[in-house]
Amino acid sequence: MFGLVSVADRVWRSQSRNYLRPLPARLGVSSGGRSRRLDRVLTEFGSEHSFVRAAASVQEHYGFAINASSVRAATLIHAQRAQEQLQAAYDRPFRVLPEKGSAHVIAQADGTMICTVPPGQRKGKRPREWQEMRLVAAQAKDSTVTKYGVTFGSVAETGRRWGHCTREAGWGLNSQIHTVGDGAEWIRLQSREVFATQATFLCDYYHVSEYLAAAAPTCRPKHPDTWRRTQQKRLKRGDVALVLASLQEHLEAEATPEAEAPVRTAHRYLSNRLDALDYPRAQALGLPIGSGLIESGHRHVLHARLKKAGAAWLPDNADAIAQLRVLKANQLWHAFWN
């Protein structure tokens, strides 16, 4: 309204060489301090972009310069606050369910590898280690709202967070939980442990198809794609026995090394998961047969920030940023700042 307004700040120095700044003291501000509104801006940018890029975005959008270290400090402070807030929620029991919830809730889980470095001096090249971060997701059927949870922790801790986000997505005493995974044993076991008899587990159709695609050149060298599509159609019809029989005809000799025996690998994979291949039921109920829910979650919740080119994280910082992004993805951002 009034254009550029400037205020002269007189600085006094006492005999003990302490500097006195009457105006900031009167206004209740400090040199280099940050308001909560500024912290929110810095955390918003810092949780989406590298800290250097975030500092540039602040200057572009708000017209003042701030260094990347200030963005980093603000982002990590509030990421740790998000971590504590979510942990307080996870510490509560998740099996206290409403009598009525969504009829079907889709629940998926998977792991992704995050590049980490050990704490210590930043001088020199520190050894890098890839650690698995597990993401869980849940969504009521026909809903567009997905709830997420993430942890570097144990399989049991992953299961607890899976239970919490599934309850937030609509899990009730009447619900059927449709879990989909790539066949990893920890996902199957946690599906059973967390959801008990309310859950049915389905192997990701596209993951199964990768095994069939690897076996196809051996089973039908001249027309591998035709053979693969035939087996995929059989799976969707529920004719798993025919798929196994087709593989059985071309099993490699027992002496064949594992890496050179794709047919045997595919046959074993399917044989060990016969109770998780009911694709006709899922399709009849309008439920997914693939793990697209968790795959898209990896991309926009974790990878978009934690797997930028050349990025390597202290494990504690990676976990804190991941919790902050989960909080945003779960539509709790406004409540977090208010």
PECORPE-V564447 format. One line per field, one symbol per residue. burial: # if it has 16 or more other C-alpha atoms within 10 Angstrom, else .. A space follows every 10 residues. Layout:
BEGIN
burial = ???
END
This chain:
BEGIN
burial = .......... .......... .......... ........## ########## #..#####.. .....#.#.# ########## ###..#...# ...#...... ##.####### #..####... .......... ..######## #....##### ##....#### ########## ###.###### ###..###.# ##.##..### #####..##. #########. ...#..##.. ##..##.### ..##.##..# ##........ #######..# .....####. .#....#### #.###.##.. ###.###... .##.#.#### ########## ..#.....
END
